[in-house]
Amino acid sequence: MFEIRFHGRGGQGVVTCADLLATAIIMEGRFAQAKPSFGSERRGAPVQAFLRMDDKKIVTRSDIYNPDALIILDPLLGAEPETLKGLKEGGLIVLNTAKTIEEVIKKLNFKGTYCVVNATEIAVEKIKIPVANTAILGAFLKVKPIVSKKTITEFYEERFGKMGEKNYEAFELAYEKAVIGNLNGQRKMA
């Protein structure tokens, strides 16, 4: 089983991001489960969502305390120690930020894989609103290709109607611009 915890704030599309990825996984014939977790339900309040995927039926329904990966839509939450709590050693952090990967690695000092992209900037450029969820999935799938781009294309068209193409453009640009690295100084852009 592969588990992901999503972090962000109300209005950033955190819950939708988990749902999009879960639906794409299911479309490809595997099992997935997405679950939101809200504090106070208002714009700007911290929000988490959880996603589990597996090749067999998933019976666990709890929150995810020891994820394999984090997808962090709010750059400020990426600097919070509480956000990284429980992430498995060697895990993956995908962060929406304008900072360089070197700055992020130095700040977090986590022994795992990092992927950074300015998904908010890309969302504003492509879909004209600062909701980074469809873009950040491009960065995530660059480092962890658990579903195909073809499935994402089909699903974005179905889910977002006439805005599907723009959301997919944001996904593609984030995929292209995402930078991957680790604590050992290895950096990969392509």
VMD Tcl script that draws the C-alpha trace (Angstrom):
set ca {
  {0.00 0.00 0.00}
  {1.18 3.54 -0.80}
  {-0.10 6.36 1.39}
  {-0.09 10.12 0.78}
  {-0.97 12.96 3.14}
  {-1.94 16.28 1.56}
  {-1.53 19.59 3.41}
  {-2.88 23.01 2.57}
  {-5.43 25.62 3.51}
  {-9.13 25.89 2.78}
  {-9.65 27.19 -0.75}
  {-6.40 25.78 -2.16}
  {-8.01 22.61 -3.53}
  {-6.43 20.10 -1.13}
  {-9.45 17.79 -0.96}
  {-10.01 18.03 -4.71}
  {-6.34 17.20 -5.29}
  {-6.67 13.93 -3.35}
  {-9.96 13.12 -5.10}
  {-8.46 13.77 -8.54}
  {-5.54 11.44 -7.92}
  {-7.74 8.72 -6.38}
  {-10.14 8.84 -9.32}
  {-7.26 8.56 -11.83}
  {-5.89 5.54 -9.93}
  {-9.31 3.86 -9.97}
  {-9.71 4.64 -13.69}
  {-6.54 2.60 -14.28}
  {-7.98 -0.42 -12.49}
  {-6.35 -0.17 -9.07}
  {-7.85 0.59 -5.69}
  {-7.72 4.02 -4.07}
  {-9.34 5.80 -1.19}
  {-9.35 9.59 -0.61}
  {-10.51 11.11 2.66}
  {-10.60 14.75 3.83}
  {-9.89 16.07 7.30}
  {-11.05 19.55 8.27}
  {-10.47 21.69 11.32}
  {-12.69 24.73 11.14}
  {-14.31 24.66 7.72}
  {-13.40 28.08 6.35}
  {-11.19 29.55 3.66}
  {-7.61 29.77 4.90}
  {-7.92 27.21 7.71}
  {-5.46 24.27 7.65}
  {-6.83 21.26 5.75}
  {-5.51 17.75 5.30}
  {-6.56 15.00 2.95}
  {-5.41 11.41 2.81}
  {-5.01 8.97 -0.05}
  {-4.29 5.27 -0.02}
  {-3.64 3.21 -3.12}
  {-3.07 -0.49 -3.60}
  {-3.50 -3.35 -6.05}
  {-6.00 -4.98 -3.70}
  {-9.07 -3.78 -1.84}
  {-8.37 -1.22 0.91}
  {-10.18 -1.80 4.21}
  {-8.37 0.71 6.43}
  {-10.34 3.95 6.90}
  {-8.21 5.86 9.41}
  {-6.21 9.03 8.89}
  {-2.65 8.51 7.66}
  {-0.02 9.00 10.35}
  {3.06 7.55 8.61}
  {2.75 8.48 4.94}
  {5.07 7.46 2.15}
  {4.63 10.91 0.59}
  {3.49 14.43 1.43}
  {1.96 16.81 -1.09}
  {2.03 20.31 0.40}
  {0.02 22.97 -1.41}
  {0.69 25.81 1.03}
  {4.38 26.86 1.04}
  {4.17 28.11 4.64}
  {3.04 24.70 5.89}
  {6.12 23.13 4.31}
  {8.28 24.87 6.92}
  {6.20 23.58 9.86}
  {7.75 20.58 11.69}
  {4.23 19.28 12.40}
  {3.62 18.92 8.65}
  {6.50 16.47 8.27}
  {5.54 14.48 11.36}
  {5.37 10.75 10.67}
  {6.76 10.89 7.12}
  {8.63 7.65 6.55}
  {12.40 7.93 6.25}
  {13.26 7.91 2.58}
  {9.79 9.26 1.80}
  {8.77 11.93 -0.68}
  {7.97 15.62 -0.14}
  {6.27 17.50 -3.00}
  {6.14 21.20 -2.16}
  {4.47 24.14 -3.86}
  {7.05 26.89 -3.37}
  {8.98 29.66 -5.11}
  {12.13 28.59 -3.21}
  {14.89 26.58 -4.83}
  {15.26 22.92 -4.05}
  {18.55 23.67 -2.30}
  {16.80 26.14 0.04}
  {14.05 23.64 0.82}
  {16.46 20.77 1.47}
  {18.60 22.94 3.74}
  {15.54 24.11 5.71}
  {13.85 20.70 6.09}
  {16.95 18.48 6.26}
  {14.86 15.34 5.62}
  {16.45 12.12 4.34}
  {14.22 11.45 1.38}
  {13.26 12.75 -2.03}
  {12.15 16.31 -2.62}
  {10.18 17.76 -5.51}
  {9.56 21.50 -5.71}
  {7.57 23.61 -8.14}
  {5.85 26.98 -8.00}
  {2.43 25.48 -8.66}
  {0.56 28.62 -7.59}
  {2.38 30.74 -10.17}
  {1.64 28.13 -12.83}
  {-2.05 27.97 -11.84}
  {-2.37 31.76 -12.08}
  {-0.67 31.71 -15.49}
  {-2.72 28.87 -16.95}
  {-6.12 28.88 -15.21}
  {-6.10 32.46 -13.89}
  {-6.74 31.54 -10.25}
  {-4.26 30.68 -7.44}
  {-5.56 27.14 -6.88}
  {-2.52 24.89 -7.30}
  {-4.11 21.43 -7.02}
  {-4.14 20.41 -10.68}
  {-0.63 21.78 -11.22}
  {0.95 20.13 -8.15}
  {-0.22 16.74 -9.42}
  {2.03 17.28 -12.44}
  {5.03 17.67 -10.13}
  {4.01 14.64 -8.06}
  {3.57 12.40 -11.10}
  {6.95 13.47 -12.44}
  {8.66 11.98 -9.41}
  {6.13 9.19 -8.74}
  {4.37 8.17 -12.00}
  {1.58 6.11 -10.46}
  {-0.93 7.04 -13.19}
  {-0.48 7.92 -16.84}
  {-0.70 11.39 -18.31}
  {-3.33 10.02 -20.71}
  {-5.63 9.16 -17.80}
  {-5.09 12.62 -16.29}
  {-5.94 14.27 -19.63}
  {-9.18 12.30 -19.97}
  {-10.16 12.89 -16.39}
  {-9.43 16.64 -16.38}
  {-11.64 17.05 -19.45}
  {-14.42 15.07 -17.75}
  {-14.07 16.78 -14.36}
  {-13.48 20.40 -15.41}
  {-15.41 20.63 -18.67}
  {-14.26 23.58 -20.78}
  {-11.56 24.38 -18.17}
  {-10.14 20.85 -18.47}
  {-7.63 21.86 -21.14}
  {-6.33 24.80 -19.06}
  {-6.02 22.60 -15.97}
  {-4.12 20.03 -18.00}
  {-1.81 22.77 -19.31}
  {-1.06 23.69 -15.68}
  {-0.40 20.01 -14.93}
  {1.99 19.72 -17.91}
  {3.88 22.92 -17.09}
  {4.34 21.86 -13.46}
  {5.52 18.44 -14.67}
  {8.07 20.17 -16.88}
  {9.27 22.71 -14.29}
  {9.36 20.44 -11.22}
  {12.82 19.99 -9.75}
  {13.67 16.77 -7.94}
  {16.54 16.30 -5.49}
  {17.69 14.83 -2.20}
  {19.85 15.53 0.83}
  {22.94 14.17 -0.95}
  {22.84 17.11 -3.33}
  {21.53 15.15 -6.30}
  {19.35 17.37 -8.42}
  {17.26 16.38 -11.40}
  {15.19 18.71 -13.58}
  {14.17 16.53 -16.51}
}
mol new
graphics top color blue
foreach p $ca { graphics top sphere $p radius 0.5 }
foreach p [lrange $ca 0 end-1] q [lrange $ca 1 end] { graphics top cylinder $p $q radius 0.2 }
display resetview
